[in-house]
Amino acid sequence: EAVIESPFPGGEFHSASIELRGWPFFFNIKRSSQLNFSWSVNGMSSQNFESPDVLTINLNADAVSGSRVNVGLSLGIAGNISDTTTAGANLIFIR
């Protein structure tokens, strides 16, 4: 199971820069480095090579209040396509 830690009540956030974290559960692994974290934001791929379990989203300075940010996470064991799971979070930027 994959979970996106999104500490925003009601999915609403007020800062143009936010950080989300992906958490793996029930994977039969010894190290988290055995996992592949694949993030997407509004359908576009995004990665953090230094900390693959963390996603930082930076909105444009002119982002409109009410803008929707759809985040997806695909999480699986490296080299094992059959052991993959997904999670999603739908967020709204409020000025």
Secondary structure, 3 states (H helix, E strand, C coil): CEEEECCCHHHEECCCEEEEEEEECCCCCCCHHHEEEEEEECCEEECCCCCCCEEEEECCCCCCCCEEEEEEEEEEECCCCCCEEEEEEEEEECC
